[in-house]
Amino acid sequence: MATPTRSESLSLLRSLLRTARHFCDYNIREYAKRRAVDGFRHNRNLSDPSSIVVAYADGKAQLEVAKRQSTVYSLFSPKVKSIMEAHHTN
């Protein structure tokens, strides 16, 4: 596999964040977002092409896991929203 470009890496990050939005549970959704951003921050200074390819492949694998998990969680989502998602009308 060729070394992914910057735009491909950013596209992967956007896909991870978009997938995180599909989780029904607030805590899981925020965890998925935080993990995606932290993973990219951790790997932003990689310079070795082989380690970049490995990190990108790991990110793609994590995206597939997140997509499957969001589907499973949506099947068993609670009917009550989290207090963090409650809309207050005054």
N, C-alpha and C positions, 0 to 999 in steps of 0.2 A: 504494500500500500504506500502511495506517495504521501509525503508530509502534508497534512491538511493546511489550508490557507487560513488567514485570519477571518475571512468572511464565513468559511465553513465552521470554524470554531464558534464564532458569534451566533451563527445559525443554530448550532447545537445547544448553546446556552439558552437562546430564546425558546427552542423546542422544549427543553427541560422546564423552564419557567411556565410555559403555556400548559404543559402536562400537569404541573403542580396545581394549577388553577382548577383542574377537574376533580381534585379530591374534595369530598363533601365535608370532611371533618377539618375544622380550623387548625388544630394542632398538627395534624399530618400535613396539611397544605403548607403551613409555615415552615415545618421541618424540611419538606422537599425543596422549597424555595431556598432556604438557608443553606442546605447541603449543596445545592447546585452552585450557588454563588461562592461558597467557601471552597469548593473543589476547583473552580476556575481561578480563584485568587491564589490558591496553593500552587497551581501549576503555571501561573502566568510567566514565571521567569525561566521556564524550561528552554534550553537552547540546543540540546542534543536531539537530532531528528528522530532517532529511534525511540527516545522517551516521549517525545511529542506524539508520535504515532500510537504508542501504547496508551498514553493518557486519553487521546481522542477515542480510541477503540473502547476504552473503559467507560468513557462518557456515553458513547452510543449504546453500550450494553446497559448502562444505568437508565438510559431513556426508555429502552424496551421494557425493563423491569417496572419502571414508574407507570408506563402506559398500561401494563397488565394489572398492576396493583390498583390503579385508579378505577379500572373497570370492576374489579372484584369488590373494592370498597363501595362503589356506587350501588352494587346489588344489595349490600347490607347496611346502607347508610341509616343513621338514626333519624327519626322524624323531628326531633327537637333540635333546634339550632343552638350553637354555643353562645354563651353570654357575650363573647367577643363579636359576634355577628348580629346581635340584636339591634334593631333600628329603633331609636328613640324618637318619638314624635312629641313635640311640645306645642 
